[in-house]
């Protein structure tokens, strides 16, 4: 898939569970809040998408709650079982 432009940033879709990613679903949800994050993770529950920002583990802003190395913990503890997910990585 080609790079995805959202606001003033470019992203690469690196995970797309069950081909669930829809740019239309997230365009109005990706605000400037996500500008600093290295990743945007999305999960679908009840036909609605929920977004969370993550940092690379070596980013000086990283904390346990938003460290990409903890993504699987986040997925198992905060996402509905079997929910469709996607992961976008910012291209720098």
C-alpha positions as CSV (number, residue, x, y, z in Angstrom):
1,X,0.0,0.0,0.0
2,X,1.2,3.5,-0.8
3,X,2.0,6.0,1.9
4,X,-1.0,7.7,3.6
5,X,-1.1,11.4,4.1
6,X,-3.0,12.6,7.1
7,X,-2.9,16.3,7.9
8,X,0.7,17.3,7.4
9,X,2.2,13.8,8.1
10,X,2.8,10.7,6.1
11,X,2.2,7.3,7.5
12,X,2.8,3.7,6.4
13,X,0.1,1.1,7.2
14,X,2.2,-1.6,8.8
15,X,-0.6,-3.7,10.3
16,X,-4.2,-4.1,8.9
17,X,-6.2,-6.9,10.7
18,X,-8.9,-8.3,8.4
19,X,-8.4,-5.4,6.0
20,X,-10.2,-3.1,8.4
21,X,-8.3,0.2,7.8
22,X,-10.5,3.0,6.4
23,X,-9.0,6.4,5.9
24,X,-12.5,7.9,5.9
25,X,-13.1,6.5,9.4
26,X,-10.1,8.3,11.0
27,X,-9.6,11.5,9.0
28,X,-11.8,13.6,11.4
29,X,-10.3,11.9,14.5
30,X,-6.6,12.4,13.8
31,X,-6.1,15.9,15.2
32,X,-2.9,17.7,16.0
33,X,-2.8,15.7,19.3
34,X,-1.3,12.8,17.3
35,X,1.4,15.0,15.6
36,X,4.2,14.0,18.1
37,X,3.5,10.3,18.2
38,X,5.5,7.8,16.0
39,X,2.5,5.4,15.6
40,X,-1.2,5.6,15.6
41,X,-3.0,2.4,16.6
42,X,-6.7,1.9,15.8
43,X,-9.2,-0.6,17.0
44,X,-12.8,-1.2,16.0
45,X,-15.5,-2.0,18.6
46,X,-19.2,-1.8,17.9
47,X,-18.4,-0.4,14.4
48,X,-16.6,2.6,15.9
49,X,-12.9,3.3,15.6
50,X,-10.8,4.2,18.6
51,X,-7.3,5.7,18.2
52,X,-4.2,5.7,20.5
53,X,-0.8,7.2,19.9
54,X,2.4,5.3,20.6
55,X,6.1,6.3,20.6
56,X,9.2,4.4,19.5
57,X,10.9,2.9,22.6
58,X,13.9,5.2,22.2
59,X,11.8,8.4,21.9
60,X,12.6,10.8,24.8
61,X,8.8,11.3,25.4
62,X,8.0,7.6,25.8
63,X,6.3,6.3,28.9
64,X,5.2,2.7,29.6
65,X,1.6,3.5,28.6
66,X,2.6,4.7,25.1
67,X,5.7,2.6,24.4
68,X,5.2,0.7,21.1
69,X,6.9,-2.3,22.7
70,X,3.9,-2.6,25.0
71,X,1.4,-2.7,22.1
72,X,0.4,-6.3,22.7
73,X,-0.3,-5.6,26.4
74,X,-2.5,-2.7,25.4
75,X,-4.3,-4.8,22.7
76,X,-5.0,-7.6,25.2
77,X,-6.0,-5.4,28.1
78,X,-7.8,-2.5,26.5
79,X,-9.3,-3.8,23.2
80,X,-12.3,-6.0,22.8
81,X,-11.5,-9.6,22.2
82,X,-11.2,-10.3,18.5
83,X,-11.5,-6.6,17.5
84,X,-10.1,-5.5,14.2
85,X,-7.0,-3.4,14.5
86,X,-4.6,-1.4,12.4
87,X,-1.2,0.3,13.0
88,X,0.2,3.3,11.2
89,X,3.8,4.3,11.4
90,X,4.9,7.9,10.8
91,X,7.4,8.3,8.1
92,X,10.0,10.8,9.1
